[in-house]
Amino acid sequence: MKDLTQGPIYKHLISMSVPILFGMFVQTLYFLIDLYFVGQLGDAALAGVSSAGVLFFFVMALTQVLNVGVGTLVSHAVGKKDKQEARLLLSQGLLISAICISVLLIMALAGGRWYFTSIAPDKDTLVASLTYFYWFLPALFIQFPLTVLLAALRGAGVVKQPMLINMFALALNAILSPILITGWGFGIEMGVAGAALASSISTGIGLVLIWVYFNMRESYLTVSLSCCIPCLKTIKKIINLGLPAGGEFLLTFIYMSLIYWVLSDFDASAQAGFGLGARIMQALFLPVLAVAFAAPAIAGQNFAAGNTKRVYQTYYQSALLTCGLMLLINIVCVLNVEAFLAPFSKDSNVIDVASIFLGYVCFNFVPAGYVLAASGMFQAMGNAWPALISSAVRLSLFAASVIFVASQADFSIEQIWVISMATVYIQAIISFYLLRRELNKKLNQSTSEELAQVQTS
């Protein structure tokens, strides 16, 4: 356990962000490694793997409920020095993850083919999407228990050891991907199925190692059978807190699916280019996401401990870091974005689509950075609904606008990116207003309660 209620805020942000950054870099590299080798198989394969990767956002919507719910509540329990509560939260989170896996399996078998048929531009892309998806399912299932374990550790301030385990799993994936995709050394060329299988194997081994670490090294957070008996009160707390954050990822899934659906009227290179650009953007966002994911644990512990001043300091410093980093990424994209894209595809059409996409959306990076910082603060104070509201407003405006322009005779792909850029600025304004209101309500209430306790004593 790491006490985040003492010491400089910026040092906690940096010390926690660096391991989280490496951990997310590992997760992103799973997809980048797959895209690199799959990109050599042609546009249809690249488009298929990219569109199948969109379902990762749907899984993230579910796992984010656990990530935020367990992580934030564990940070509160640690801030209150309540070890039993922290253990109960971890155990109930694992129970919820088992239920989610069962539900996802049924949905995948019943609706997987329908989903990909509705967005595939041609038969070859559809075959690639389904092949990758079915072999990638084990990796998606593993995300549930893995997310719970990592969220509990992060809430307790432990991030270094999970980072090392994730790096090992990444190295394993980097070795397996070219072997299984191209048949190096074994002569069995699996193509897109090999890319998915490599991710499933390495993710599974990563889960085993995290579990071993829990049992051998972690004493504050442990799992017991008695704590795994369903506790509706605790389950409700986890879901109620994490549901809005999960809803944000669900909206992202809808956003991505809508774009793939609109692009299905073009050839496979359009979907391949967008998928490549989106993955590169995700990789560039990693330093910002690391700060945004570290801030809730810091602010959460201080909020639970009643340190109002430190909560505000966490907000200001995390917002400054996220927006500042986003500005640097914006400049990099403006100067030479094609340098990030060239290794993944030799098709000029794919590169052109990805370059134009990043060339437009890079100008919404700064407001997107603020949205991430605000979302982290909502989580820390135990109310992520305002973040979901701002995301829902953005998606509603984007969806209505894109559907309208797509029906016009002069519709072009660039119009999608302009609409996306404009709606992020609107989301940032809404997030700022809602966060200011939430800070005034929660922190002023906390201060009033402290004064009342002092007067009665």
C-alpha positions as CSV (number, residue, x, y, z in Angstrom):
1,M,0.0,0.0,0.0
2,K,1.2,3.5,-0.8
3,D,0.0,6.5,1.2
4,L,-0.9,9.3,-1.3
5,T,-2.1,11.7,1.4
6,Q,1.4,13.0,2.2
7,G,4.2,14.5,0.0
8,P,4.1,16.7,-3.1
9,I,1.2,15.9,-5.5
10,Y,3.3,16.3,-8.6
11,K,5.8,13.7,-7.4
12,H,2.9,11.2,-6.8
13,L,1.5,12.0,-10.3
14,I,4.9,11.4,-12.0
15,S,5.8,8.3,-9.9
16,M,2.4,6.6,-10.6
17,S,2.1,7.8,-14.2
18,V,5.4,6.3,-15.4
19,P,4.5,2.7,-14.5
20,I,0.9,3.2,-15.7
21,L,2.3,4.6,-18.9
22,F,4.4,1.5,-19.5
23,G,1.5,-0.7,-18.7
24,M,-0.8,1.0,-21.2
25,F,2.1,1.1,-23.7
26,V,2.2,-2.7,-23.4
27,Q,-1.5,-3.0,-24.0
28,T,-1.3,-0.7,-27.1
29,L,1.7,-2.5,-28.5
30,Y,-0.4,-5.7,-28.6
31,F,-2.5,-4.0,-31.3
32,L,0.4,-2.2,-33.0
33,I,2.4,-5.4,-33.3
34,D,-0.7,-7.1,-34.8
35,L,-1.3,-4.2,-37.2
36,Y,2.4,-4.2,-38.3
37,F,2.4,-7.8,-39.4
38,V,-1.2,-7.9,-40.5
39,G,-0.6,-4.7,-42.6
40,Q,1.7,-6.8,-44.8
41,L,-1.2,-9.1,-45.7
42,G,-3.2,-6.4,-47.5
43,D,-6.0,-3.8,-47.0
44,A,-8.7,-6.3,-46.3
45,A,-6.8,-8.0,-43.5
46,L,-5.8,-4.6,-42.0
47,A,-9.4,-3.3,-42.2
48,G,-10.7,-6.6,-40.7
49,V,-8.4,-6.5,-37.8
50,S,-9.0,-2.8,-37.2
51,S,-12.8,-3.2,-37.2
52,A,-12.6,-6.3,-34.9
53,G,-10.5,-4.2,-32.6
54,V,-13.4,-1.8,-32.2
55,L,-15.1,-4.5,-30.1
56,F,-12.3,-4.0,-27.6
57,F,-14.0,-0.7,-26.7
58,F,-17.2,-2.6,-26.0
59,V,-15.3,-4.9,-23.6
60,M,-13.5,-1.8,-22.2
61,A,-17.0,-0.4,-21.4
62,L,-17.7,-3.4,-19.2
63,T,-14.2,-3.6,-17.7
64,Q,-14.1,0.1,-17.0
65,V,-17.0,-0.3,-14.7
66,L,-14.8,-2.6,-12.7
67,N,-11.7,-0.6,-13.2
68,V,-13.2,2.6,-11.8
69,G,-15.5,1.0,-9.3
70,V,-13.0,-1.2,-7.7
71,G,-10.0,1.1,-8.1
72,T,-11.7,4.2,-6.7
73,L,-13.4,2.4,-3.8
74,V,-10.2,0.6,-2.9
75,S,-8.4,3.9,-2.8
76,H,-11.1,5.2,-0.5
77,A,-10.7,2.1,1.7
78,V,-7.0,2.5,1.8
79,G,-7.4,6.2,2.7
80,K,-9.6,5.2,5.6
81,K,-7.2,2.4,6.6
82,D,-10.0,-0.2,6.2
83,K,-8.2,-3.4,5.1
84,Q,-11.3,-5.6,5.3
85,E,-13.3,-3.3,3.0
86,A,-10.5,-3.3,0.5
87,R,-10.4,-7.1,0.4
88,L,-14.1,-7.4,0.1
89,L,-14.1,-5.0,-2.9
90,L,-11.4,-7.0,-4.6
91,S,-13.3,-10.3,-4.1
92,Q,-16.6,-8.9,-5.2
93,G,-15.0,-7.4,-8.3
94,L,-13.7,-10.8,-9.3
95,L,-17.2,-12.3,-8.8
96,I,-18.7,-9.6,-11.1
97,S,-15.9,-10.3,-13.7
98,A,-17.0,-14.0,-13.8
99,I,-20.6,-13.0,-14.5
100,C,-19.5,-10.6,-17.3
101,I,-17.5,-13.3,-19.0
102,S,-20.5,-15.5,-19.2
103,V,-22.7,-12.7,-20.6
104,L,-20.0,-11.7,-23.2
105,L,-19.6,-15.3,-24.4
106,I,-23.4,-15.5,-25.2
107,M,-23.4,-12.1,-26.9
108,A,-20.3,-13.0,-29.0
109,L,-21.7,-16.3,-30.3
110,A,-25.2,-14.8,-30.9
111,G,-24.4,-11.5,-32.5
112,G,-20.8,-11.4,-33.6
113,R,-21.4,-12.3,-37.3
114,W,-24.3,-9.8,-37.5
115,Y,-22.2,-7.0,-36.2
116,F,-19.3,-7.5,-38.7
117,T,-21.6,-8.1,-41.6
118,S,-23.2,-4.7,-41.0
119,I,-19.9,-2.8,-41.2
120,A,-17.8,-4.8,-43.6
121,P,-17.2,-3.1,-47.0
122,D,-16.6,-6.5,-48.8
123,K,-16.4,-10.2,-48.3
124,D,-12.6,-10.4,-47.7
125,T,-12.8,-7.9,-44.9
126,L,-15.7,-9.7,-43.3
127,V,-13.8,-13.0,-43.3
128,A,-10.7,-11.3,-41.8
129,S,-12.9,-9.6,-39.1
130,L,-14.6,-12.8,-38.0
131,T,-11.4,-14.9,-38.0
132,Y,-9.6,-12.4,-35.9
133,F,-12.5,-11.9,-33.5
134,Y,-13.1,-15.5,-32.7
135,W,-9.4,-16.2,-32.0
136,F,-9.2,-13.0,-30.0
137,L,-12.1,-13.8,-27.7
138,P,-10.0,-15.5,-25.0
139,A,-7.9,-12.3,-24.7
140,L,-11.2,-10.3,-24.3
141,F,-12.4,-12.6,-21.5
142,I,-9.1,-12.4,-19.7
143,Q,-9.5,-8.6,-19.5
144,F,-12.2,-8.9,-16.8
145,P,-10.3,-10.5,-13.9
146,L,-7.0,-8.8,-15.0
147,T,-8.7,-5.4,-14.8
148,V,-10.0,-6.1,-11.3
149,L,-6.6,-7.2,-10.0
150,L,-4.8,-4.2,-11.6
151,A,-7.4,-1.7,-10.4
152,A,-7.2,-2.9,-6.8
153,L,-3.4,-2.6,-6.9
154,R,-3.6,0.8,-8.4
155,G,-6.1,2.0,-5.8
156,A,-3.6,0.8,-3.2
157,G,-0.8,2.7,-4.9
158,V,1.0,-0.4,-6.3
159,V,1.9,0.0,-10.0
160,K,5.5,-1.0,-10.5
161,Q,5.2,-4.8,-10.3
162,P,2.2,-5.1,-12.6
163,M,4.1,-3.0,-15.1
164,L,7.0,-5.4,-15.2
165,I,4.6,-8.4,-15.7
166,N,2.8,-6.6,-18.5
167,M,6.2,-5.9,-20.2
168,F,7.0,-9.6,-20.1
169,A,3.7,-10.5,-21.6
170,L,4.3,-7.9,-24.4
171,A,7.7,-9.4,-25.1
172,L,6.0,-12.8,-25.4
173,N,3.4,-11.4,-27.8
174,A,6.1,-9.7,-29.9
175,I,7.8,-13.1,-30.3
176,L,4.6,-15.1,-31.0
177,S,2.9,-12.7,-33.5
178,P,5.4,-13.0,-36.4
179,I,5.7,-16.8,-35.7
180,L,2.0,-17.4,-35.8
181,I,1.1,-14.9,-38.5
182,T,3.8,-15.7,-41.0
183,G,4.7,-19.2,-40.0
184,W,8.3,-18.3,-39.2
185,G,10.2,-21.4,-38.0
186,F,7.2,-23.7,-38.0
187,G,5.8,-23.3,-41.5
188,I,2.2,-23.0,-40.3
189,E,0.9,-19.6,-41.6
190,M,-2.2,-18.6,-39.6
191,G,-2.5,-15.0,-40.9
192,V,-4.9,-12.8,-38.9
193,A,-5.8,-15.8,-36.7
194,G,-2.2,-16.0,-35.6
195,A,-2.2,-12.3,-34.6
196,A,-5.3,-12.9,-32.4
197,L,-3.9,-16.2,-30.9
198,A,-0.6,-14.5,-30.0
199,S,-2.5,-11.9,-28.0
200,S,-4.7,-14.4,-26.3
201,I,-1.7,-16.6,-25.2
202,S,0.4,-13.7,-23.9
203,T,-2.6,-12.1,-22.1
204,G,-3.4,-15.4,-20.4
205,I,0.2,-15.8,-19.2
206,G,0.1,-12.2,-17.9
207,L,-3.0,-13.0,-15.9
208,V,-1.4,-16.1,-14.4
209,L,1.7,-14.1,-13.3
210,I,-0.4,-11.3,-11.8
211,W,-2.4,-13.9,-9.8
212,V,0.9,-15.5,-8.6
213,Y,2.1,-12.1,-7.5
214,F,-1.1,-11.5,-5.5
215,N,-0.7,-14.8,-3.7
216,M,3.0,-14.5,-3.0
217,R,3.7,-10.8,-2.4
218,E,0.5,-8.9,-1.6
219,S,-0.6,-9.0,2.0
220,Y,-2.9,-5.9,2.2
221,L,-5.1,-7.1,-0.7
222,T,-6.0,-10.8,-0.6
223,V,-8.9,-12.9,-1.9
224,S,-10.8,-15.3,0.3
225,L,-13.8,-17.6,-0.5
226,S,-15.8,-16.0,2.3
227,C,-15.4,-12.5,0.6
228,C,-16.5,-14.0,-2.7
229,I,-20.0,-14.8,-1.5
230,P,-22.3,-12.3,-3.3
231,C,-22.7,-9.1,-1.3
232,L,-25.3,-7.0,-3.1
233,K,-24.5,-3.8,-1.2
234,T,-20.8,-3.9,-2.3
235,I,-21.7,-5.0,-5.9
236,K,-24.1,-2.1,-6.1
237,K,-21.5,0.3,-4.9
238,I,-19.0,-0.9,-7.5
239,I,-21.4,-0.8,-10.4
240,N,-23.0,2.5,-9.5
241,L,-19.6,4.2,-9.3
242,G,-18.1,2.5,-12.4
243,L,-21.2,2.5,-14.6
244,P,-20.9,6.1,-15.9
245,A,-17.2,5.5,-16.8
246,G,-18.1,2.3,-18.5
247,G,-20.8,4.2,-20.3
248,E,-18.1,6.5,-21.7
249,F,-16.4,3.6,-23.3
250,L,-19.7,2.3,-24.6
251,L,-20.2,5.6,-26.3
252,T,-16.7,5.4,-27.7
253,F,-17.7,1.9,-29.1
254,I,-20.8,3.4,-30.7
255,Y,-18.8,6.3,-32.0
256,M,-16.2,4.0,-33.7
257,S,-18.9,1.6,-35.0
258,L,-20.8,4.6,-36.5
259,I,-17.6,5.7,-38.4
260,Y,-16.9,2.2,-39.7
261,W,-20.6,1.9,-40.8
262,V,-20.3,5.2,-42.7
263,L,-17.0,4.1,-44.2
264,S,-18.4,0.8,-45.4
265,D,-19.7,2.7,-48.5
266,F,-16.0,3.3,-49.5
267,D,-13.4,0.7,-50.3
268,A,-11.4,-1.3,-47.6
269,S,-8.5,1.2,-47.6
270,A,-10.8,3.8,-46.0
271,Q,-11.5,1.6,-43.0
272,A,-7.9,0.4,-42.9
273,G,-6.7,4.0,-42.9
274,F,-9.1,5.1,-40.2
275,G,-8.2,2.1,-38.1
276,L,-4.5,2.7,-38.4
277,G,-4.9,6.4,-37.6
278,A,-7.0,5.7,-34.6
279,R,-4.4,3.2,-33.2
280,I,-1.6,5.6,-33.7
281,M,-3.6,8.4,-32.0
282,Q,-4.2,6.0,-29.1
283,A,-0.5,5.3,-28.8
284,L,0.3,9.1,-28.9
285,F,-2.3,9.6,-26.1
286,L,-0.6,7.2,-23.7
287,P,1.4,9.8,-21.6
288,V,-1.8,11.8,-21.2
289,L,-3.9,8.7,-20.2
290,A,-1.2,7.7,-17.7
291,V,-1.6,11.0,-15.9
292,A,-5.4,10.9,-16.1
293,F,-5.4,7.3,-14.7
294,A,-3.0,8.2,-11.9
295,A,-4.9,11.3,-10.7
296,P,-8.1,9.5,-9.4
297,A,-6.1,7.3,-6.9
298,I,-4.3,10.4,-5.5
299,A,-7.4,12.6,-5.4
300,G,-9.5,9.7,-4.1
301,Q,-7.3,9.0,-1.1
302,N,-7.1,12.6,-0.2
303,F,-10.9,13.1,-0.7
304,A,-11.6,10.2,1.6
305,A,-9.1,11.6,4.1
306,G,-10.7,15.0,4.0
307,N,-7.7,16.8,2.5
308,T,-9.7,19.3,0.4
309,K,-6.6,21.4,-0.5
310,R,-4.8,18.4,-1.9
311,V,-7.8,17.4,-4.0
312,Y,-7.8,20.8,-5.7
313,Q,-4.0,20.6,-6.2
314,T,-4.4,17.2,-7.8
315,Y,-7.0,18.7,-10.2
316,Y,-5.0,21.7,-11.2
317,Q,-1.7,19.8,-11.7
318,S,-3.3,16.9,-13.6
319,A,-5.2,19.3,-15.9
320,L,-2.0,21.2,-16.6
321,L,-0.1,18.0,-17.4
322,T,-2.7,16.5,-19.6
323,C,-3.3,19.7,-21.6
324,G,0.4,20.5,-21.9
325,L,1.2,17.0,-23.1
326,M,-1.6,17.1,-25.6
327,L,-0.3,20.4,-27.0
328,L,3.1,18.8,-27.6
329,I,1.4,15.8,-29.4
330,N,-0.6,18.3,-31.5
331,I,2.6,20.0,-32.7
332,V,4.2,16.6,-33.5
333,C,1.2,15.5,-35.6
334,V,1.2,18.8,-37.5
335,L,4.9,18.6,-38.3
336,N,5.3,15.0,-39.4
337,V,2.4,12.6,-38.9
338,E,3.3,10.3,-41.8
339,A,6.5,9.1,-40.0
340,F,4.2,7.3,-37.5
341,L,2.2,5.6,-40.2
342,A,4.7,4.5,-42.8
343,P,5.8,1.3,-41.0
344,F,2.3,-0.2,-40.9
345,S,1.2,0.0,-44.5
346,K,2.7,0.4,-48.0
347,D,-0.6,1.4,-49.5
348,S,-0.7,5.1,-50.3
349,N,-4.5,5.2,-50.0
350,V,-4.3,3.9,-46.5
351,I,-1.6,6.3,-45.5
352,D,-3.5,9.2,-47.1
353,V,-6.7,8.4,-45.1
354,A,-4.8,8.0,-41.8
355,S,-2.8,11.2,-42.4
356,I,-5.9,13.3,-43.2
357,F,-7.7,11.9,-40.1
358,L,-4.8,12.8,-37.8
359,G,-4.2,16.1,-39.5
360,Y,-7.8,17.2,-38.6
361,V,-8.3,15.6,-35.2
362,C,-5.0,16.7,-33.7
363,F,-6.5,20.1,-33.2
364,N,-8.9,18.7,-30.6
365,F,-6.1,17.1,-28.5
366,V,-5.9,19.9,-25.9
367,P,-9.6,20.0,-25.1
368,A,-9.6,16.1,-25.1
369,G,-6.8,16.3,-22.5
370,Y,-8.9,18.4,-20.3
371,V,-11.9,16.1,-20.7
372,L,-9.6,13.2,-19.5
373,A,-8.4,15.2,-16.4
374,A,-12.0,16.2,-15.5
375,S,-13.2,12.5,-15.9
376,G,-10.5,11.4,-13.4
377,M,-11.7,14.0,-10.9
378,F,-15.3,12.8,-11.2
379,Q,-14.1,9.3,-10.5
380,A,-12.1,10.4,-7.5
381,M,-15.1,12.0,-5.8
382,G,-17.3,9.0,-6.4
383,N,-19.6,10.4,-9.0
384,A,-18.7,9.7,-12.7
385,W,-22.2,10.5,-14.1
386,P,-21.2,14.1,-15.1
387,A,-18.4,12.7,-17.3
388,L,-21.0,10.3,-19.0
389,I,-23.3,13.2,-19.6
390,S,-20.7,15.3,-21.4
391,S,-19.7,12.2,-23.5
392,A,-23.4,11.5,-24.3
393,V,-23.9,15.1,-25.5
394,R,-20.8,14.9,-27.7
395,L,-21.9,11.6,-29.3
396,S,-25.4,12.8,-29.9
397,L,-24.2,15.8,-31.7
398,F,-21.7,13.8,-33.7
399,A,-24.1,11.0,-34.6
400,A,-26.8,13.4,-35.8
401,S,-24.4,15.5,-37.8
402,V,-22.6,12.6,-39.4
403,I,-25.8,10.8,-40.4
404,F,-27.0,14.0,-42.0
405,V,-23.9,14.8,-44.0
406,A,-23.5,11.2,-45.1
407,S,-26.9,11.4,-46.8
408,Q,-25.8,14.4,-48.9
409,A,-24.6,14.0,-52.5
410,D,-21.3,15.9,-51.8
411,F,-20.4,13.9,-48.7
412,S,-16.6,13.4,-48.1
413,I,-14.6,11.6,-45.4
414,E,-13.1,14.8,-44.3
415,Q,-16.4,16.1,-43.1
416,I,-16.5,13.3,-40.4
417,W,-13.2,14.5,-38.9
418,V,-14.3,18.1,-38.9
419,I,-17.5,17.2,-37.0
420,S,-15.5,15.0,-34.6
421,M,-13.1,17.9,-33.9
422,A,-15.9,20.4,-33.2
423,T,-17.8,18.2,-30.8
424,V,-14.8,17.6,-28.6
425,Y,-14.6,21.3,-27.8
426,I,-18.3,21.3,-26.8
427,Q,-17.6,18.3,-24.6
428,A,-14.7,20.1,-22.9
429,I,-16.9,23.1,-22.1
430,I,-19.6,20.9,-20.6
431,S,-17.1,19.0,-18.5
432,F,-15.6,22.2,-17.2
433,Y,-19.0,23.5,-16.0
434,L,-20.1,20.1,-14.5
435,L,-16.7,19.6,-12.7
436,R,-16.8,23.1,-11.2
437,R,-20.2,22.4,-9.8
438,E,-19.2,19.0,-8.5
439,L,-16.1,20.3,-6.8
440,N,-18.1,23.1,-5.1
441,K,-20.7,20.6,-3.9
442,K,-18.5,17.8,-2.7
443,L,-15.6,19.7,-1.2
444,N,-17.6,22.4,0.4
445,Q,-19.8,19.7,2.0
446,S,-16.7,17.9,3.2
447,T,-15.4,21.1,4.7
448,S,-18.7,21.8,6.5
449,E,-18.8,18.4,8.0
450,E,-15.2,18.8,9.3
451,L,-16.2,22.1,10.9
452,A,-19.3,20.5,12.5
453,Q,-17.1,17.7,14.0
454,V,-14.7,20.2,15.4
455,Q,-17.5,22.3,17.0
456,T,-19.2,19.2,18.6
457,S,-15.9,18.0,20.0
